[in-house]
Amino acid sequence: MVLACDRPDEARHFYEKTTGAPLFCADFIAAAGPGASAPQWELVVAVDDLDNVVRAHDHGRASVTSSEEHGRRVVRLSSPEGLSFLVRRREL
């Protein structure tokens, strides 16, 4: 999971204190752009073969957008209902 917010260090501290455990699978990043003040959680899935996931995704019935994030390609998959998540190649 990734949380984009105004104060990512404070957010990490809050969630670690609240859960009583380190958050190894959560990233906290600074929100970017105007109107980005509302914190937003997003599901991010790491896969071995990003291109294969894109080809298999719902046979074109849903939205697929590709971009670069922190120097690596990420793909946003969206369902016809508007639900979305990011998919990126697993780091080795």
Stockholm file with secondary structure:
# STOCKHOLM 1.0

chainA/1-92         MVLACDRPDEARHFYEKTTGAPLFCADFIAAAGPGASAPQWELVVAVDDLDNVVRAHDHGRASVTSSEEHGRRVVRLSSPEGLSFLVRRREL
#=GR chainA/1-92 SS CEEEESCHHHHHHHHHHHHTSCCTTCEEEECCSTTTTSCEEECEEEESCHHHHHHHSGGGSSEEEEEEETTEEEEEEECTTSCEEEEEECCC
#=GC SS_cons        CEEEESCHHHHHHHHHHHHTSCCTTCEEEECCSTTTTSCEEECEEEESCHHHHHHHSGGGSSEEEEEEETTEEEEEEECTTSCEEEEEECCC
//
